[in-house]
Amino acid sequence: MNSRRFRILHLVAESYIRTAQPVPSARIAEVLDLSSATVRNEFAALEGEGYLQRPHASAGRIPTPHGFHRYAARFLPPRPLPATARRYLCARLGAVHGEALLRQLADATAELSGYAVVVTLPADDHLHAHEIHLSVLSDRTLLAVVVLENGIVRELRVSLDPAPSDSTLDDAERNLRQLTLPLRQVPAALERLALGAETELSRTLRAIASAWPDVTPDRSASAGLRGLFNEPESRDPDFVRLVIDHIEGPTHVPGDGDAVVVATDEAVARVHGTVRIGESTGILTLVGPARMRYGPAVRVVRGVSDAARGEGAA
């Protein structure tokens, strides 16, 4: 793409982001001091290259997903946030851990960006349990509260009829605390311990081993959906459905490492980054309309990612 076409694409994207209206050739011609015929020819060329589209027969142009992606690329890698925003993030995130950090990451990102946010902590069965507490919920159910090394708390319901005595529960808890193994190895270790245990303790350990895989589901926190409904696109039920799908569905990041990644489709844009939560790596996803304010958005995602690693306060 030559420099004039890139400039035209940039102007169309900026105008559409600002107004949510297709951009006529006359507006671009006035800004660049070109004839409308010249701009129309460049529009046609950009359409042919897949960067612009015409939403209606008599309307101006808007960027395609490919065009928005090309436009957004100019903001990568993102510049740091202003110092005041960096200090705010570090102060807000620095004193919280585990589940509370997950929520604060989502809230702070939504507040700074104005878009919907989901923070996902994928299941990691290589983690270790930091603390384990067992209690009786009912005459048929135990509750195992497991605090992981990243600060996340898991609650595991264990079916066991009848529930064991307090002394058996204490013995089971003691056995669990002695296991210094990754989560994925705990069920097999409990089965081995059960082989040499007395009947009541053996039954309890086997029941916990059977329920243990449920201790490692994904965790997520979301925020900012209400603010997103202020966008004109929210009047379209299909747009709302797509946003909710991205918030509630599985998170796939088209890339790896710590880089900020931008993904776009016809209606929705996403900006992805990674965040450290204890010893684990979570995925931060900012969701908005395709005409997202990409420059500020990628800076916020980078700033939150840096703050979660304890960087960028200066």
Buried (B, 14 or more C-beta within 10 A) or exposed (E): EEEBBBBBBBBBBBBBBEEEEBBBBEBBBEBBEBEBEBBBEBBEBBBEBEBBBBEEEEEBBBBBBBBBBBBBEEBBEBEBBEEEBBBBBBEBBBEBBBBEBBBBBBBBBBBBBBBBBBBBBBEBEEBBBBEBEBEBEEEEEBBBEBBBBBBBEBEBEBEBEEBBEEEBBEBBBEBBEEBEBEBBBBBEBBBEBBEEBEEBBBBBBBBBBBBBBEBBEEBBBBBBBEBBBEBEBBEEEEBBEBBBEBBEEEBEBEEEEEBBBBBBBEBBBBBBBBBBBBEBBBBBBBBBBBBBBBBBBBBBBBBBBBBBEEBBBE
